[in-house]
């Protein structure tokens, strides 16, 4: 065969492509466990920051972080029935897949879709922190569309199931320097101690249009505005109102308040 023939060139290209595709496939297979481990580690860090269980005096190493995460009381909640679901394993449950699965999710009517989700899963994982036999904190996932992107985070409630003990956004693609302020630690700390519901059970929490004025009627429900990011701030308010409204977690929280859960494993001294 002529070395300069077109067929020779095609064979070389095909062989090169075959070798490259094989290397890429092998890399994907080899790196997949590492990627999954990193995802689990990042998830555990985001949740553990809200538990109050991390030591303040030192940095927690990855292995210890995962060990602490494994000790959390994780359960699946059926949002529609406002109760725990014992049939779904919280260790293998995939929230993103469930959000779009027609059998595990529901369409949200446009007039109720405050967070602009279109669909939501009927199930969600929750994380409970115990002190003795008393529920100390409840950590719930939230999401909603911002100005440019889907905002995903976790919100932690104190034992009264109304007062916010912590908040974190772990995924967003808002405007750098403006909307991405929702990930800034100094702003997230301002959520601590704010309440979601008023005395009648109406969601009142919101991101303010400016700095919160202490002593005003709304001060206990408001967090300072995001400078230059009004649209993102309004989106955060909307996602909180959706998830803690009657079509989100509110019925579950009411049921949990009326019938407190028991710590797994029985009585703890």
C-alpha positions as CSV (number, residue, x, y, z in Angstrom):
1,X,0.0,0.0,0.0
2,X,1.3,3.5,-0.9
3,X,2.2,5.3,2.3
4,X,0.8,8.5,0.9
5,X,-2.5,6.9,-0.2
6,X,-5.9,8.3,1.1
7,X,-6.8,4.9,2.6
8,X,-3.6,4.9,4.7
9,X,-4.4,8.3,6.1
10,X,-7.9,7.3,6.9
11,X,-6.6,4.2,8.7
12,X,-4.2,6.2,10.8
13,X,-6.9,8.7,11.8
14,X,-9.3,5.9,12.7
15,X,-6.7,4.1,14.8
16,X,-5.7,7.3,16.6
17,X,-9.4,8.0,17.3
18,X,-9.9,4.5,18.6
19,X,-6.9,4.7,20.9
20,X,-7.9,8.1,22.2
21,X,-11.5,7.0,22.9
22,X,-10.2,4.0,24.8
23,X,-8.0,6.2,26.9
24,X,-10.8,8.6,27.7
25,X,-13.2,5.7,28.6
26,X,-10.6,4.2,30.8
27,X,-10.0,7.5,32.5
28,X,-13.7,8.0,33.2
29,X,-14.0,4.5,34.7
30,X,-10.9,5.0,36.9
31,X,-11.7,8.5,38.0
32,X,-15.4,7.9,38.7
33,X,-14.9,6.6,42.3
34,X,-12.7,9.5,43.1
35,X,-15.3,11.9,41.6
36,X,-18.1,10.3,43.6
37,X,-16.0,10.4,46.8
38,X,-15.3,14.1,46.3
39,X,-19.0,14.8,45.7
40,X,-19.9,13.0,48.9
41,X,-17.2,14.9,50.8
42,X,-18.4,18.3,49.5
43,X,-22.0,17.4,50.4
44,X,-21.0,16.3,53.9
45,X,-19.1,19.5,54.4
46,X,-22.1,21.7,53.4
47,X,-24.4,19.8,55.7
48,X,-22.0,19.4,58.7
49,X,-21.4,23.2,58.7
50,X,-25.1,23.5,59.8
51,X,-25.1,20.8,62.5
52,X,-23.2,22.6,65.2
53,X,-21.2,19.4,65.7
54,X,-17.9,20.5,64.1
55,X,-15.1,21.5,66.5
56,X,-14.3,25.2,66.4
57,X,-10.7,24.9,67.5
58,X,-9.3,23.0,64.5
59,X,-9.7,22.0,60.9
60,X,-11.5,18.7,60.4
61,X,-9.8,16.3,58.0
62,X,-11.7,14.7,55.2
63,X,-11.9,11.2,56.7
64,X,-13.2,12.6,60.0
65,X,-15.7,14.8,58.2
66,X,-17.2,11.7,56.4
67,X,-17.2,9.8,59.7
68,X,-19.2,12.6,61.4
69,X,-21.5,12.8,58.4
70,X,-22.3,9.1,58.7
71,X,-23.5,9.6,62.3
72,X,-26.3,11.9,61.3
73,X,-29.9,10.7,61.5
74,X,-30.9,10.7,57.8
75,X,-34.4,10.0,56.7
76,X,-36.6,10.4,53.6
77,X,-39.7,12.6,53.9
78,X,-42.7,12.2,51.6
79,X,-43.6,15.9,51.2
80,X,-47.1,15.2,49.9
81,X,-48.1,13.0,52.9
82,X,-46.1,15.1,55.4
83,X,-44.4,12.1,56.9
84,X,-41.4,9.9,56.8
85,X,-41.0,7.2,54.2
86,X,-39.5,4.0,55.4
87,X,-39.3,2.3,52.0
88,X,-36.7,4.6,50.4
89,X,-33.1,4.2,51.4
90,X,-31.7,7.7,52.2
91,X,-28.2,6.4,51.5
92,X,-28.9,5.7,47.9
93,X,-31.7,8.3,47.2
94,X,-30.8,10.6,44.3
95,X,-32.5,14.0,44.7
96,X,-31.8,15.4,41.3
97,X,-33.0,12.3,39.5
98,X,-36.2,12.2,41.6
99,X,-36.9,15.9,40.8
100,X,-37.3,15.0,37.1
101,X,-38.6,11.4,37.4
102,X,-42.4,11.5,36.4
103,X,-43.1,8.7,38.9
104,X,-41.3,10.3,41.8
105,X,-42.2,14.0,41.2
106,X,-45.1,16.2,40.6
107,X,-45.7,19.2,38.3
108,X,-46.2,22.5,40.1
109,X,-49.1,24.7,38.9
110,X,-47.7,28.0,37.7
111,X,-49.7,30.0,40.2
112,X,-48.1,28.1,43.1
113,X,-44.6,27.8,41.6
114,X,-42.9,30.6,43.6
115,X,-39.5,29.2,43.2
116,X,-39.9,28.6,39.4
117,X,-39.2,24.9,39.6
118,X,-41.8,23.4,37.2
119,X,-41.5,20.1,39.0
120,X,-40.4,18.9,42.4
121,X,-39.8,15.5,43.9
122,X,-42.4,14.1,46.2
123,X,-39.5,12.9,48.4
124,X,-36.6,14.6,50.0
125,X,-33.8,13.7,52.4
126,X,-33.7,15.4,55.8
127,X,-30.9,15.4,58.4
128,X,-31.6,15.5,62.1
129,X,-29.2,16.4,64.9
130,X,-30.0,15.1,68.4
131,X,-29.1,16.2,71.9
132,X,-30.0,13.2,74.1
133,X,-33.5,12.3,73.1
134,X,-34.4,15.8,72.0
135,X,-34.3,17.0,68.4
136,X,-31.8,19.8,68.3
137,X,-31.7,20.8,64.6
138,X,-33.4,19.8,61.4
139,X,-31.6,20.3,58.1
140,X,-33.7,20.6,54.9
141,X,-32.6,21.0,51.2
142,X,-34.0,23.9,49.3
143,X,-33.7,25.1,45.7
144,X,-35.1,27.6,43.3
145,X,-34.3,29.7,40.2
146,X,-32.2,32.8,40.7
147,X,-31.5,35.5,38.2
148,X,-29.3,33.3,36.0
149,X,-29.1,29.9,37.6
150,X,-30.6,27.3,39.9
151,X,-29.8,28.0,43.5
152,X,-29.4,24.9,45.7
153,X,-28.7,25.0,49.4
154,X,-29.6,23.7,52.9
155,X,-31.4,25.5,55.7
156,X,-31.1,24.4,59.3
157,X,-33.9,25.0,61.9
158,X,-33.7,24.9,65.6
159,X,-35.8,22.6,67.7
160,X,-38.8,24.9,67.5
161,X,-38.9,24.2,63.8
162,X,-39.2,27.9,63.1
163,X,-35.9,29.7,64.1
164,X,-33.1,29.5,61.5
165,X,-29.8,28.2,62.9
166,X,-27.9,28.2,59.7
167,X,-28.0,28.4,55.9
168,X,-25.7,27.5,53.0
169,X,-25.9,27.7,49.3
170,X,-23.7,25.1,47.7
171,X,-24.6,25.6,44.0
172,X,-25.3,28.8,42.1
173,X,-24.1,30.7,39.0
174,X,-25.3,34.2,39.8
175,X,-23.5,37.4,38.8
176,X,-19.9,37.5,40.2
177,X,-19.6,40.2,42.9
178,X,-23.3,40.7,43.1
179,X,-25.7,37.7,43.2
180,X,-22.9,35.3,44.3
181,X,-23.0,37.1,47.6
182,X,-25.4,34.4,48.7
183,X,-22.4,32.2,49.3
184,X,-20.5,34.7,51.4
185,X,-20.1,33.6,55.0
186,X,-20.6,37.0,56.6
187,X,-24.0,37.3,54.9
188,X,-25.1,33.8,55.6
189,X,-24.4,34.4,59.3
190,X,-27.1,37.0,59.3
191,X,-29.7,34.3,58.8
192,X,-29.0,32.9,62.3
193,X,-31.8,33.6,64.7
194,X,-34.3,34.8,62.0
195,X,-37.7,33.2,62.1
196,X,-39.6,31.8,59.1
197,X,-43.2,31.9,60.4
198,X,-45.2,34.5,62.3
199,X,-47.4,33.5,65.3
200,X,-50.2,32.5,62.9
201,X,-48.0,30.2,60.9
202,X,-47.7,32.4,57.8
203,X,-44.2,32.5,56.1
204,X,-42.8,36.0,56.8
205,X,-39.1,35.5,56.2
206,X,-37.6,37.7,53.4
207,X,-34.5,39.3,52.1
208,X,-34.9,43.0,52.9
209,X,-34.7,45.8,50.4
210,X,-31.9,47.4,52.5
211,X,-30.3,47.0,55.9
212,X,-32.5,45.4,58.5
213,X,-33.6,48.0,61.1
214,X,-33.4,46.5,64.6
215,X,-36.5,46.9,66.7
216,X,-38.9,47.1,63.7
217,X,-41.8,44.7,63.4
218,X,-40.1,42.7,60.6
219,X,-36.6,42.6,62.0
220,X,-36.9,39.1,63.3
221,X,-37.9,37.8,59.9
222,X,-35.5,39.8,57.7
223,X,-31.9,39.4,56.4
224,X,-30.0,42.4,55.0
225,X,-30.3,43.0,51.2
226,X,-27.7,41.8,48.7
227,X,-26.1,45.0,47.5
228,X,-26.8,45.4,43.7
229,X,-28.5,42.0,43.5
230,X,-32.2,42.7,44.1
231,X,-33.4,40.0,41.6
232,X,-31.3,37.3,43.3
233,X,-32.4,38.5,46.8
234,X,-36.1,38.3,45.7
235,X,-35.5,34.8,44.3
236,X,-34.1,33.7,47.7
237,X,-37.2,35.0,49.4
238,X,-39.4,33.2,46.9
239,X,-37.7,29.9,47.3
240,X,-38.0,30.1,51.1
241,X,-41.7,30.9,50.8
242,X,-42.3,28.0,48.4
243,X,-40.4,25.4,50.4
244,X,-41.9,26.5,53.8
245,X,-45.3,27.1,52.4
246,X,-48.3,24.7,52.2
247,X,-47.0,23.0,49.1
248,X,-43.6,22.5,50.6
249,X,-42.4,21.5,54.1
250,X,-45.0,23.4,56.1
251,X,-47.4,20.4,56.6
252,X,-44.5,18.1,57.5
253,X,-43.2,20.7,60.0
254,X,-46.6,21.0,61.6
255,X,-46.9,17.2,61.9
256,X,-43.4,17.0,63.3
257,X,-44.2,19.6,65.9
258,X,-47.4,17.8,66.9
259,X,-45.8,14.4,66.9
260,X,-42.1,14.7,67.7
261,X,-39.9,12.0,66.2
262,X,-38.0,9.6,68.3
263,X,-34.3,9.2,68.2
264,X,-33.2,5.9,66.6
265,X,-31.9,3.3,68.9
266,X,-34.2,4.1,71.8
267,X,-33.5,6.1,75.0
268,X,-30.2,7.8,75.3
269,X,-28.8,8.8,78.7
